[in-house]
Amino acid sequence: MSFLPLQLRSLRKRRGLSLTDIGRTIGMASSNLSVALSGKQDVRASTLDAIATALDAEWVLVPKEHLAEVRQTLAGKAAGPDRAAPQVR
């Protein structure tokens, strides 16, 4: 299973939401939502956006050279941002 479905499942559980809850919010049958979240089917960006909104989250693109760091941070295994580093504005 790819990273995105795992992350969505984890966030859904942390939020205490069932597939039925999310499906009702986005207007999608829970069975179709289950397939979409399984990672076994391509999902439209608009569907991902709706799911993210229902989870009070946002999906973003991460450059591959930063992907490992982002995954570690999301997994709670990274120290987090270097607050002493210069800020890019």
Steps between C-alpha positions, in 0.01 A plus 500: 500500500632844416561771754192715427235237582685414823519865595131557424398193701712611795360854492143370470552284809662786696202720413263225615312498170350199329487449125127565528566836672740612230283360221199690630706821516634473145195335342664166422386149589719352772568195280636725222696700755652180636621406152637851444689492830636150443757623248383239249328751275600835354322782678420841355667802653157644577417186701826527695426865564151417630637224725769734632239766575285244684808404705586866568825449310671608181694299244820643358769413248844440644816512286660155494823629650303591817264202507699288747517788749129573467409134550717484813341815634148369432590173672619696804858379456662829405615777727292754309605825339825669590365817660846662480511459122433810287135532399412512132231756435 
